[in-house]
């Protein structure tokens, strides 16, 4: 089955620790994205990548970092510099940046 | 970024049509109108998109006003599985942001059995 996988579904971390969220797609899509969603709110773009070895900041990139070494993978690191990291994180991909986006199931991060 | 305005919530009965409105009075000529929906604790799901003409697919229809300042997502026969938050989003070439989906709070659709 083609799709986007995110792991883990739930993640707990202590304050001050960096944590990396996984996102893998086997759809052969060039573009990938990371969004953050807070309770009762819409999604906000953190980072996006149009192609391997290239990525751009979204609206709320501070305290986050990404890499795109392989077409299939776009991991997101939530660093200790992110002031309020507890949120629902969603990864998406699209054939190109102009096409509809397909979303993964999300990772719910709780920082204690 | 062009903004959209949607009602916070709407209710429908099962097997009846649902018309979800969206206003986008500041839309530019190259902006596409997208609709996504999100079930609780899941990622959003693409529903439909269009530019000027009305669009139909297996999930829904999109009716776009002639002046493009508003649009309506039509679910022809609502089912309980259609209960979700529906987002109306604009994306376009203006400012090179045609990749960008800016999600507002959307419309929470409740479907009554």
Interface residues (C-beta under 8 A of the other chain):
Chain A: X4 X31 X33 X35 X40 X41 X42 X43 X44 X45 X48 X50 X58 X88 X90 X92 X94 X97 X98 X100 X101 X102 X103 X104 X105 X106 X108
Chain B: X34 X41 X42 X43 X44 X45 X46 X49 X87 X98 X99 X100 X101 X102 X103 X104 X105 X106
